[in-house]
Amino acid sequence: MSSSPHIVLPWFVRRTRLPLLSLRCVDCRSESATTGDGRFRVNANGKLLDVWLLVRCVSCDRTSKLTLHERTPVSSLDPATLHGYHVNDPVLVAATLVDPALARRGHFTLDWTDAWRLDTPTERPAAGWPVRVDVVFEDPVPVRPDRLIAHGLGLSRHEVLRRVKVDVSLRRPRHTDFTFTVLAEG
Protein backbone atom coordinates (compact mmCIF):
# COMPACT_ATOMS: atom_id res chain seq x y z
CA MET A 1 0.00 0.00 0.00
CA SER A 2 1.36 3.39 -0.97
CA SER A 3 1.75 6.00 1.75
CA SER A 4 0.58 8.88 -0.45
CA PRO A 5 -3.17 9.46 -0.68
CA HIS A 6 -4.96 8.06 -3.72
CA ILE A 7 -8.08 10.16 -3.30
CA VAL A 8 -8.37 13.87 -2.49
CA LEU A 9 -11.71 15.08 -1.10
CA PRO A 10 -12.71 18.76 -0.82
CA TRP A 11 -14.57 19.90 2.30
CA PHE A 12 -16.00 23.38 2.68
CA VAL A 13 -16.94 25.20 5.90
CA ARG A 14 -19.66 27.70 4.91
CA ARG A 15 -21.55 30.33 6.83
CA THR A 16 -25.33 29.80 6.88
CA ARG A 17 -26.10 33.11 8.60
CA LEU A 18 -24.24 35.87 10.39
CA PRO A 19 -22.97 34.83 13.81
CA LEU A 20 -24.42 36.29 16.99
CA LEU A 21 -22.30 38.64 19.05
CA SER A 22 -21.50 37.86 22.68
CA LEU A 23 -22.07 41.41 23.87
CA ARG A 24 -23.78 42.50 27.08
CA CYS A 25 -26.88 44.67 26.65
CA VAL A 26 -26.90 47.84 28.75
CA ASP A 27 -30.66 47.58 29.32
CA CYS A 28 -31.50 43.94 30.07
CA ARG A 29 -27.99 42.51 30.65
CA SER A 30 -28.54 39.80 28.04
CA GLU A 31 -25.25 38.65 26.54
CA SER A 32 -26.34 38.10 22.95
CA ALA A 33 -26.84 40.54 20.09
CA THR A 34 -27.41 40.25 16.36
CA THR A 35 -26.81 42.36 13.30
CA GLY A 36 -30.13 41.14 11.90
CA ASP A 37 -30.19 41.88 8.20
CA GLY A 38 -27.15 44.11 8.66
CA ARG A 39 -27.31 47.86 8.71
CA PHE A 40 -24.79 50.67 8.89
CA ARG A 41 -25.41 54.16 10.14
CA VAL A 42 -23.45 56.96 8.48
CA ASN A 43 -23.45 60.43 10.00
CA ALA A 44 -21.80 63.38 8.25
CA ASN A 45 -20.34 66.21 10.27
CA GLY A 46 -18.96 68.64 7.73
CA LYS A 47 -16.26 66.78 5.78
CA LEU A 48 -15.94 64.20 8.55
CA LEU A 49 -17.90 60.96 8.86
CA ASP A 50 -18.91 58.68 11.67
CA VAL A 51 -19.83 55.13 10.63
CA TRP A 52 -21.34 52.48 12.88
CA LEU A 53 -22.53 48.91 12.47
CA LEU A 54 -25.91 48.58 14.16
CA VAL A 55 -26.55 45.59 16.43
CA ARG A 56 -29.70 44.60 18.27
CA CYS A 57 -30.13 42.78 21.58
CA VAL A 58 -31.81 39.42 20.98
CA SER A 59 -33.76 39.71 24.28
CA CYS A 60 -35.04 43.29 24.48
CA ASP A 61 -34.47 44.52 20.90
CA ARG A 62 -32.38 47.53 22.03
CA THR A 63 -30.18 48.87 19.22
CA SER A 64 -26.52 49.63 19.88
CA LYS A 65 -23.74 50.91 17.63
CA LEU A 66 -20.28 49.49 17.02
CA THR A 67 -17.96 52.27 15.89
CA LEU A 68 -16.22 51.65 12.56
CA HIS A 69 -15.02 55.17 11.79
CA GLU A 70 -15.05 58.21 14.02
CA ARG A 71 -14.52 61.71 12.67
CA THR A 72 -12.89 60.28 9.56
CA PRO A 73 -12.30 62.55 6.54
CA VAL A 74 -14.60 61.50 3.71
CA SER A 75 -11.66 61.61 1.29
CA SER A 76 -9.79 58.93 3.28
CA LEU A 77 -12.50 56.29 2.72
CA ASP A 78 -12.54 54.07 -0.34
CA PRO A 79 -15.50 55.22 -2.50
CA ALA A 80 -16.76 51.63 -3.00
CA THR A 81 -16.65 50.98 0.77
CA LEU A 82 -18.41 54.28 1.48
CA HIS A 83 -21.11 53.35 -1.04
CA GLY A 84 -21.42 49.93 0.67
CA TYR A 85 -22.03 51.67 3.99
CA HIS A 86 -24.76 53.83 2.45
CA VAL A 87 -26.59 50.90 0.79
CA ASN A 88 -26.05 48.42 3.67
CA ASP A 89 -24.18 45.99 1.42
CA PRO A 90 -24.63 42.51 2.99
CA VAL A 91 -21.17 41.37 1.88
CA LEU A 92 -19.63 44.42 3.58
CA VAL A 93 -21.72 43.79 6.71
CA ALA A 94 -20.43 40.19 6.90
CA ALA A 95 -16.81 41.19 6.24
CA THR A 96 -17.03 43.96 8.84
CA LEU A 97 -18.61 41.72 11.47
CA VAL A 98 -15.98 38.96 11.20
CA ASP A 99 -13.07 41.44 11.33
CA PRO A 100 -11.05 40.55 14.45
CA ALA A 101 -9.99 44.19 14.91
CA LEU A 102 -13.65 45.25 15.30
CA ALA A 103 -14.23 42.48 17.86
CA ARG A 104 -11.24 43.67 19.90
CA ARG A 105 -12.31 47.34 19.76
CA GLY A 106 -15.97 46.49 20.45
CA HIS A 107 -15.16 44.04 23.28
CA PHE A 108 -17.25 41.19 21.87
CA THR A 109 -16.76 37.70 20.53
CA LEU A 110 -18.69 35.94 17.81
CA ASP A 111 -20.99 33.04 18.60
CA TRP A 112 -20.95 30.73 15.56
CA THR A 113 -23.35 28.16 17.08
CA ASP A 114 -25.69 26.96 14.30
CA ALA A 115 -24.31 29.62 11.93
CA TRP A 116 -22.27 27.34 9.67
CA ARG A 117 -22.32 23.99 7.90
CA LEU A 118 -19.80 21.51 6.57
CA ASP A 119 -20.23 20.55 2.92
CA THR A 120 -18.61 17.23 2.03
CA PRO A 121 -18.85 15.00 -1.04
CA THR A 122 -21.91 12.75 -0.85
CA GLU A 123 -20.00 9.59 -1.77
CA ARG A 124 -17.45 8.15 0.62
CA PRO A 125 -14.48 6.21 -0.78
CA ALA A 126 -14.86 2.44 -0.42
CA ALA A 127 -11.21 1.75 -1.21
CA GLY A 128 -8.04 3.58 -2.06
CA TRP A 129 -6.82 4.41 1.42
CA PRO A 130 -5.30 6.63 2.63
CA VAL A 131 -7.55 9.57 1.71
CA ARG A 132 -6.46 13.20 1.80
CA VAL A 133 -9.05 15.85 2.70
CA ASP A 134 -8.58 19.55 1.96
CA VAL A 135 -10.68 21.69 4.33
CA VAL A 136 -11.47 25.18 3.00
CA PHE A 137 -13.00 27.88 5.22
CA GLU A 138 -15.12 30.33 3.25
CA ASP A 139 -15.60 32.39 6.42
CA PRO A 140 -13.43 32.45 9.57
CA VAL A 141 -15.61 30.02 11.54
CA PRO A 142 -13.62 28.80 14.58
CA VAL A 143 -13.99 25.02 14.74
CA ARG A 144 -11.98 22.36 16.52
CA PRO A 145 -10.55 20.08 13.79
CA ASP A 146 -11.24 16.89 15.80
CA ARG A 147 -14.95 17.76 16.04
CA LEU A 148 -15.15 18.85 12.40
CA ILE A 149 -13.45 15.68 11.17
CA ALA A 150 -15.54 13.43 13.44
CA HIS A 151 -18.72 15.08 12.13
CA GLY A 152 -17.61 14.91 8.48
CA LEU A 153 -16.49 11.28 8.61
CA GLY A 154 -19.10 9.99 11.05
CA LEU A 155 -16.38 8.79 13.45
CA SER A 156 -15.88 9.19 17.17
CA ARG A 157 -13.29 11.75 18.21
CA HIS A 158 -11.23 8.88 19.65
CA GLU A 159 -11.28 7.21 16.23
CA VAL A 160 -10.24 10.52 14.64
CA LEU A 161 -7.20 10.69 16.93
CA ARG A 162 -6.28 7.16 15.92
CA ARG A 163 -6.86 7.32 12.14
CA VAL A 164 -6.14 10.93 11.15
CA LYS A 165 -2.74 12.42 10.41
CA VAL A 166 -2.65 16.21 10.42
CA ASP A 167 -0.06 18.97 10.92
CA VAL A 168 -2.33 21.20 13.03
CA SER A 169 -3.60 20.81 16.58
CA LEU A 170 -6.78 18.76 16.54
CA ARG A 171 -8.07 20.26 19.78
CA ARG A 172 -7.36 23.95 19.19
CA PRO A 173 -10.02 25.88 17.23
CA ARG A 174 -8.97 26.98 13.75
CA HIS A 175 -10.57 29.22 11.19
CA THR A 176 -8.12 28.75 8.33
CA ASP A 177 -7.69 26.04 5.72
CA PHE A 178 -5.90 22.81 6.55
CA THR A 179 -5.34 19.34 5.11
CA PHE A 180 -5.48 15.95 6.81
CA THR A 181 -5.06 12.32 5.82
CA VAL A 182 -7.41 9.51 6.88
CA LEU A 183 -5.78 6.11 7.24
CA ALA A 184 -7.55 2.83 6.55
CA GLU A 185 -9.17 1.02 9.47
CA GLY A 186 -6.97 -1.47 11.16
Residue pairs with C-beta under 8 A, 6 or more apart in sequence:
1 129
1 184
3 130
4 130
5 130
5 131
5 132
5 181
6 128
6 129
6 130
6 131
7 125
7 128
7 131
7 132
8 131
8 132
8 133
8 134
9 120
9 121
9 125
9 131
9 132
9 133
9 134
10 121
10 133
10 134
10 136
11 118
11 119
11 120
11 133
11 134
11 135
11 136
11 152
12 118
12 119
12 135
12 136
12 138
13 116
13 117
13 118
13 119
13 135
13 136
13 137
13 138
13 139
13 141
13 143
13 148
14 116
14 117
14 118
14 119
14 138
14 139
15 94
15 115
15 116
15 138
15 139
15 141
16 114
16 115
16 116
16 117
17 115
18 34
18 35
18 38
18 93
18 94
18 97
18 115
19 97
19 98
19 110
19 111
19 112
19 115
20 32
20 33
20 34
20 58
20 110
20 111
20 113
20 115
21 32
21 33
21 34
21 35
21 55
21 97
21 106
21 108
21 109
21 110
21 111
22 31
22 32
22 108
22 109
22 110
22 111
23 31
23 32
23 33
23 55
23 64
23 106
23 107
23 108
24 30
24 31
25 31
25 33
25 57
25 59
25 60
25 62
25 64
26 62
26 64
27 57
27 60
27 62
28 57
28 59
28 60
28 62
30 57
30 58
30 59
30 60
32 57
32 58
32 59
32 111
33 55
33 56
33 57
33 58
33 64
33 108
34 55
34 56
34 58
35 53
35 54
35 55
35 56
35 93
35 97
36 54
36 56
37 88
37 90
38 53
38 88
38 90
38 93
38 94
38 97
39 53
39 54
39 88
39 93
40 51
40 52
40 53
40 54
40 68
40 84
40 85
40 86
40 88
40 92
40 93
41 51
41 52
41 54
41 65
42 49
42 50
42 51
42 82
42 85
42 86
43 49
43 50
43 51
44 74
45 71
47 73
47 74
47 75
48 71
48 72
48 73
48 74
49 69
49 71
49 72
49 73
49 74
49 77
49 82
50 67
50 69
50 70
50 71
50 72
51 67
51 68
51 69
51 72
51 85
52 65
52 66
52 67
52 68
53 65
53 66
53 68
53 93
53 96
53 97
53 102
54 63
54 64
54 65
54 66
55 63
55 64
55 65
55 66
56 62
56 63
56 64
57 63
57 64
66 102
66 105
66 106
66 108
67 105
67 106
68 85
68 96
68 102
69 77
74 82
81 92
83 89
84 91
84 92
85 92
94 139
96 102
97 110
98 110
98 139
98 140
103 109
103 110
112 141
112 142
112 143
115 141
116 139
116 141
116 143
118 148
118 151
118 152
120 152
125 131
129 182
129 183
129 184
130 165
130 181
130 182
130 183
130 184
131 181
131 182
132 179
132 180
132 181
132 182
133 149
133 152
133 179
133 180
133 181
133 182
134 177
134 179
135 145
135 148
135 177
135 178
135 179
135 180
136 177
137 174
137 175
137 176
137 177
140 175
140 176
141 175
142 173
142 174
142 175
143 173
143 174
143 175
144 170
144 171
144 172
144 173
144 174
145 166
145 168
145 169
145 170
145 171
145 174
145 178
145 180
146 157
146 160
146 161
146 170
146 171
147 157
149 155
149 160
149 164
149 170
149 180
150 156
150 157
150 159
150 160
153 160
153 182
155 163
160 170
161 170
163 182
163 183
163 185
164 170
164 180
164 181
164 182
164 183
165 180
165 181
165 183
166 178
166 179
166 180
166 181
167 178
167 179
168 174
168 178
